[in-house]
Amino acid sequence: MGENARPGDEVGATTRRHVVGAGLIGLAVTVTGCGKDSGSGKAAGGGQASGAALQVKTTDIPVGGGKVFDQEKIVVTQPTAGEFKAFSAVCTHQGCTVKKIANGIITCPCHQSQFKIGDGSVAGGPAPAPLPSKTVTVTGTDLKIADK
């Protein structure tokens, strides 16, 4: 028997230590797979970080507020009546998706970074940079949002 072997261990046999060790390795892979984009073109949640345009109705976006589209990782705002803006919904601090829009501010739930709905600029840290802007095309009551 090897120096770490116990009575009853057999060469080539699967032991409880093998099973537990494999489980811990699987857990480590799962945990490290969460979070920011690893350069695959996919957002952390599995959706596309960029690509196809988002189409929404102007009536879906409140004046002085906005709406987060989680799957597309886009936030669309209407700072003043008839003025529409769109930004990446991925916080520039640690890659969480922003969630709350109130009082002209977009807030990230992870560390409370805040961004202005008019231009995506940082209104409160710890975010180091503004939310990247998107192109908004208005046709009647339809909005088309695409990467710049």
JOWOLIN-V53331 format. One record per helix or strand of 2 or more residues. SS is the DSSP state (H for helix, E for strand). FROM is the first residue (numbers start at 1). LEN is the number of residues. Records with the same first field share a line. If there is no record, write none. Layout:
SS: FROM-LEN + FROM-LEN
This chain:
H: 16-17 + 58-3
E: 54-4 + 65-5 + 74-5 + 85-4 + 97-6 + 105-4 + 114-3 + 122-3 + 135-5 + 142-5
